[in-house]
Amino acid sequence: MGAFSTYALSDLIAFSSDIYLRLFTRLNAELTPLVFASWIVGFVSCLLVLRASLVSRRSALALLGMAWLICAWAFHWRFYRELLWAADWFAAAFALQGALLMLLAFSHTAECREAQIPRAWRWPGLALCALGLIGIPALQLGLEDGRSAGALAWFGSAPDPTTVVTLGVLLLLSRGARWQRWIAWPIPLLWCLIASLTQKGLGLELWPLMVSLAVVALVFEFRARRGFRRLPETLMPELSKASMPSMRKPRSPRLPRSTFCAPTICGKRARGETASAALMARPKRPEAFDEVTMKTFHVT
């Protein structure tokens, strides 16, 4: 154990930060149309997920799955495998994540999906989406030494922005069924940890960013799970009572007070009739004696 304690994290990485940044330069130069198209896909998916439509949100998840598949081939399989032996496993994991997102899109049930996303829970997901689309490239350009404009990481072609946008979209879709809660979370969270460790070993300044965003996403995910059950309606004016079956149990319809099961009248039971109808159904009493009959009766 004493010999292993002398190793640093940088000793386990067989390439330097300059070679790592040059990988992004090659990626952006050789696959420029694909990089631009992938970024457009991410922007459209963030817009679609905000629409209160089941078709739009299914399309957003399907586009995210496509972005993960592109990143698996373009980054890991085409370039990163030249530097790291584990890139083949990363490519397989990213392809699996893309397949899971597409599966989630096709199994996206209509339960609690047509309602708009409450404003109280919308901003964390939107912040992560914006950070993945434009925030991470801006931070890399401003804070990392040696990172040029041609070596920036963009959504769809680089794994870090793709992961951050995916976490934001998953936060915006926090009201899924129970089995859908964590099916798409493990791989993005694991990549956040791997990316932070790799960047720390390379000495890059933004190494705490990915793991911090993963922790923030998990915190808001747990809060959203608990908050959607107990959040008062005054904080969610967009959600009507009809669109939230999980918060209110449906009440059985009540009959008017004038409607009841009338008792047995003249040997017949009048069910579901009003009191006046039941009384009208009784046979009438014989009419009173007329005046002539009364006089005859009296004389007799």
C-alpha positions as CSV (number, residue, x, y, z in Angstrom):
1,M,0.0,0.0,0.0
2,G,2.9,2.3,0.6
3,A,4.0,2.0,-3.0
4,F,0.6,2.9,-4.4
5,S,0.3,5.9,-2.1
6,T,3.2,7.5,-4.0
7,Y,1.2,7.6,-7.3
8,A,-0.8,10.7,-8.2
9,L,-4.0,10.7,-10.4
10,S,-2.0,12.2,-13.2
11,D,0.3,9.2,-13.2
12,L,-2.6,7.0,-14.2
13,I,-3.3,9.0,-17.4
14,A,-1.1,8.3,-20.3
15,F,-1.6,11.6,-22.1
16,S,-1.1,15.3,-21.3
17,S,-3.6,18.1,-21.3
18,D,-2.3,19.5,-24.6
19,I,-3.0,16.2,-26.3
20,Y,-6.4,16.1,-24.7
21,L,-7.3,19.6,-25.9
22,R,-5.9,18.8,-29.4
23,L,-8.4,16.0,-29.6
24,F,-11.3,18.5,-29.5
25,T,-9.6,20.6,-32.1
26,R,-9.4,17.6,-34.5
27,L,-13.0,16.7,-33.7
28,N,-14.3,20.2,-34.4
29,A,-12.2,20.5,-37.6
30,E,-13.0,17.2,-39.2
31,L,-16.7,16.9,-38.2
32,T,-17.8,20.6,-38.4
33,P,-21.2,19.9,-40.0
34,L,-21.9,17.2,-37.5
35,V,-20.9,19.3,-34.6
36,F,-23.2,22.2,-35.7
37,A,-26.1,19.8,-36.4
38,S,-25.7,18.2,-33.0
39,W,-25.8,21.5,-31.2
40,I,-29.0,22.4,-33.1
41,V,-30.5,19.1,-32.0
42,G,-29.8,19.9,-28.4
43,F,-31.3,23.4,-28.7
44,V,-34.5,22.0,-30.3
45,S,-34.8,19.2,-27.6
46,C,-34.6,21.9,-24.8
47,L,-37.4,23.8,-26.5
48,L,-39.6,20.7,-27.1
49,V,-39.4,19.6,-23.5
50,L,-41.0,22.8,-22.3
51,R,-44.1,22.3,-24.4
52,A,-47.1,20.7,-22.6
53,S,-47.5,18.0,-25.2
54,L,-46.7,14.3,-25.0
55,V,-45.5,14.2,-28.6
56,S,-43.1,17.1,-28.0
57,R,-41.6,15.5,-24.9
58,R,-41.2,12.2,-26.6
59,S,-39.4,13.9,-29.5
60,A,-37.1,15.7,-27.0
61,L,-36.1,12.4,-25.4
62,A,-35.6,10.8,-28.8
63,L,-33.3,13.7,-29.9
64,L,-31.3,13.4,-26.7
65,G,-30.8,9.7,-27.4
66,M,-29.6,10.5,-30.9
67,A,-27.1,13.0,-29.5
68,W,-25.7,10.3,-27.1
69,L,-25.3,7.9,-30.0
70,I,-23.5,10.6,-32.1
71,C,-21.2,11.3,-29.2
72,A,-20.5,7.6,-28.7
73,W,-19.3,7.3,-32.3
74,A,-17.8,10.8,-33.0
75,F,-15.9,11.3,-29.7
76,H,-15.2,8.0,-28.0
77,W,-15.0,5.6,-30.9
78,R,-13.4,7.8,-33.5
79,F,-10.9,9.9,-31.5
80,Y,-10.7,9.1,-27.7
81,R,-9.9,5.5,-28.2
82,E,-6.5,6.5,-29.7
83,L,-5.6,7.9,-26.3
84,L,-7.3,5.7,-23.7
85,W,-8.0,2.0,-23.8
86,A,-11.3,2.4,-21.8
87,A,-12.8,4.6,-24.5
88,D,-14.3,1.5,-26.1
89,W,-16.2,0.9,-22.9
90,F,-17.2,4.6,-22.8
91,A,-18.5,4.4,-26.3
92,A,-20.6,1.3,-25.4
93,A,-22.0,3.1,-22.3
94,F,-22.9,6.2,-24.3
95,A,-24.6,4.0,-26.9
96,L,-26.6,2.3,-24.1
97,Q,-27.6,5.6,-22.7
98,G,-28.9,6.7,-26.1
99,A,-30.9,3.5,-26.4
100,L,-32.3,4.0,-22.9
101,L,-33.4,7.6,-23.7
102,M,-35.2,6.4,-26.9
103,L,-36.8,3.6,-24.9
104,L,-38.0,6.2,-22.4
105,A,-39.3,8.3,-25.2
106,F,-41.5,5.5,-26.7
107,S,-42.7,4.4,-23.2
108,H,-43.4,8.0,-22.1
109,T,-46.9,7.6,-20.7
110,A,-49.5,10.3,-20.8
111,E,-49.9,10.3,-17.0
112,C,-49.3,13.8,-15.7
113,R,-47.5,14.7,-18.9
114,E,-49.9,17.0,-20.7
115,A,-49.7,19.6,-17.9
116,Q,-47.1,22.3,-18.1
117,I,-44.0,22.2,-16.0
118,P,-44.4,24.3,-12.8
119,R,-42.4,27.4,-12.7
120,A,-41.1,26.5,-9.2
121,W,-39.3,23.5,-10.6
122,R,-38.5,24.8,-14.1
123,W,-35.5,27.0,-13.5
124,P,-33.0,24.3,-12.3
125,G,-33.5,22.2,-15.4
126,L,-33.4,25.3,-17.7
127,A,-30.2,26.4,-16.0
128,L,-28.5,23.0,-16.6
129,C,-29.7,23.0,-20.3
130,A,-28.3,26.5,-20.8
131,L,-25.1,25.7,-19.1
132,G,-24.6,22.6,-21.3
133,L,-25.4,24.4,-24.5
134,I,-23.5,27.7,-24.1
135,G,-22.2,27.9,-20.5
136,I,-19.5,25.1,-20.6
137,P,-17.9,26.4,-23.9
138,A,-17.9,29.9,-22.5
139,L,-16.3,28.8,-19.2
140,Q,-13.7,26.7,-21.1
141,L,-12.8,29.7,-23.3
142,G,-12.5,32.1,-20.4
143,L,-11.0,30.0,-17.5
144,E,-8.9,27.2,-19.0
145,D,-5.4,27.9,-20.1
146,G,-4.5,26.6,-23.5
147,R,-8.1,26.1,-24.6
148,S,-8.6,27.9,-28.0
149,A,-11.9,28.6,-29.7
150,G,-11.4,25.7,-31.9
151,A,-11.0,23.3,-29.0
152,L,-14.3,23.9,-27.3
153,A,-16.6,21.2,-26.2
154,W,-20.1,21.4,-27.8
155,F,-23.3,19.5,-27.2
156,G,-23.8,16.3,-29.2
157,S,-20.1,15.9,-30.2
158,A,-18.5,16.2,-26.7
159,P,-19.6,14.2,-23.7
160,D,-19.5,16.8,-21.0
161,P,-22.1,19.3,-22.5
162,T,-24.2,16.4,-23.7
163,T,-24.4,15.0,-20.1
164,V,-25.2,18.3,-18.6
165,V,-28.1,19.0,-21.0
166,T,-29.4,15.5,-20.4
167,L,-29.5,16.1,-16.6
168,G,-31.4,19.3,-17.2
169,V,-34.0,17.6,-19.4
170,L,-34.4,14.8,-16.9
171,L,-35.0,17.4,-14.2
172,L,-37.7,19.0,-16.4
173,L,-39.3,15.6,-16.8
174,S,-39.2,14.7,-13.1
175,R,-42.8,13.5,-12.9
176,G,-42.4,10.2,-14.7
177,A,-43.5,6.8,-13.6
178,R,-41.6,5.0,-10.8
179,W,-39.6,2.8,-13.0
180,Q,-38.7,5.7,-15.2
181,R,-37.1,7.7,-12.4
182,W,-33.6,6.3,-12.4
183,I,-33.3,4.4,-15.7
184,A,-31.7,7.3,-17.4
185,W,-29.7,8.7,-14.5
186,P,-26.8,6.3,-13.7
187,I,-24.7,6.7,-16.8
188,P,-24.7,10.6,-16.9
189,L,-23.9,10.7,-13.2
190,L,-21.1,8.2,-13.6
191,W,-19.7,10.2,-16.5
192,C,-19.7,13.3,-14.4
193,L,-17.4,11.6,-11.9
194,I,-15.1,10.2,-14.6
195,A,-14.9,13.6,-16.4
196,S,-14.0,15.4,-13.2
197,L,-11.3,12.8,-12.3
198,T,-9.8,13.0,-15.8
199,Q,-9.7,16.7,-15.8
200,K,-8.2,16.8,-12.3
201,G,-5.5,14.4,-13.4
202,L,-4.7,16.6,-16.5
203,G,-4.6,19.8,-14.3
204,L,-7.5,21.6,-16.0
205,E,-9.1,24.4,-14.1
206,L,-12.7,23.3,-14.5
207,W,-12.3,19.8,-13.0
208,P,-14.8,20.4,-10.1
209,L,-17.6,21.5,-12.5
210,M,-19.0,18.2,-13.7
211,V,-19.2,16.5,-10.3
212,S,-20.7,19.6,-8.8
213,L,-23.4,19.7,-11.4
214,A,-24.2,16.1,-10.8
215,V,-24.7,16.7,-7.1
216,V,-26.9,19.7,-7.8
217,A,-29.0,17.7,-10.3
218,L,-29.5,14.9,-7.7
219,V,-30.5,17.4,-5.0
220,F,-33.1,19.0,-7.2
221,E,-34.3,15.7,-8.4
222,F,-35.0,14.5,-4.8
223,R,-36.7,17.8,-4.0
224,A,-38.8,17.6,-7.1
225,R,-39.9,14.0,-6.2
226,R,-41.0,15.1,-2.8
227,G,-42.3,18.5,-3.8
228,F,-44.6,17.4,-6.5
229,R,-46.6,15.4,-4.0
230,R,-47.0,18.2,-1.4
231,L,-46.5,21.5,-3.3
232,P,-49.6,23.7,-2.8
233,E,-51.7,24.7,-5.8
234,T,-50.9,28.4,-5.3
235,L,-47.3,27.7,-6.3
236,M,-48.4,25.8,-9.4
237,P,-51.1,27.8,-11.2
238,E,-50.3,26.2,-14.5
239,L,-51.5,22.8,-13.3
240,S,-55.2,22.3,-13.1
241,K,-56.9,19.9,-10.8
242,A,-57.9,17.7,-13.7
243,S,-54.3,17.3,-14.8
244,M,-53.0,16.2,-11.4
245,P,-54.7,13.0,-10.5
246,S,-52.0,12.0,-8.1
247,M,-52.5,15.0,-5.8
248,R,-56.3,14.6,-5.3
249,K,-58.3,11.5,-5.2
250,P,-61.4,11.5,-7.4
251,R,-64.5,11.9,-5.4
252,S,-67.6,9.8,-6.0
253,P,-70.5,11.8,-7.4
254,R,-73.1,12.7,-4.7
255,L,-76.8,12.5,-5.4
256,P,-79.0,15.5,-4.6
257,R,-80.7,15.5,-1.2
258,S,-84.1,15.1,-2.8
259,T,-83.1,11.9,-4.5
260,F,-83.1,8.7,-2.4
261,C,-84.4,5.2,-2.4
262,A,-88.0,5.6,-1.3
263,P,-89.4,3.1,1.1
264,T,-91.9,0.5,0.2
265,I,-95.2,2.2,-0.8
266,C,-98.3,0.0,-1.6
267,G,-96.1,-3.1,-2.0
268,K,-93.8,-1.6,-4.5
269,R,-90.3,-0.2,-3.9
270,A,-89.5,3.0,-5.8
271,R,-85.7,3.0,-6.4
272,G,-83.9,6.3,-7.3
273,E,-87.1,8.2,-7.4
274,T,-87.8,11.5,-5.6
275,A,-90.1,11.8,-2.7
276,S,-92.8,13.6,-4.8
277,A,-92.7,10.9,-7.5
278,A,-93.0,8.1,-4.9
279,L,-96.0,9.8,-3.3
280,M,-97.7,10.3,-6.6
281,A,-97.4,6.6,-7.3
282,R,-99.6,5.7,-4.3
283,P,-103.3,4.9,-5.1
284,K,-105.6,7.7,-4.3
285,R,-108.0,7.5,-1.3
286,P,-111.7,7.2,-2.2
287,E,-113.4,10.4,-2.6
288,A,-115.6,11.7,0.2
289,F,-119.3,11.0,0.2
290,D,-121.3,13.6,-1.7
291,E,-124.1,15.5,0.0
292,V,-127.0,13.2,-1.2
293,T,-125.3,10.1,0.1
294,M,-124.6,11.8,3.5
295,K,-128.3,12.8,3.8
296,T,-129.5,9.2,2.9
297,F,-127.1,7.8,5.4
298,H,-128.3,10.2,8.0
299,V,-132.0,9.4,7.5
300,T,-131.3,5.7,7.6
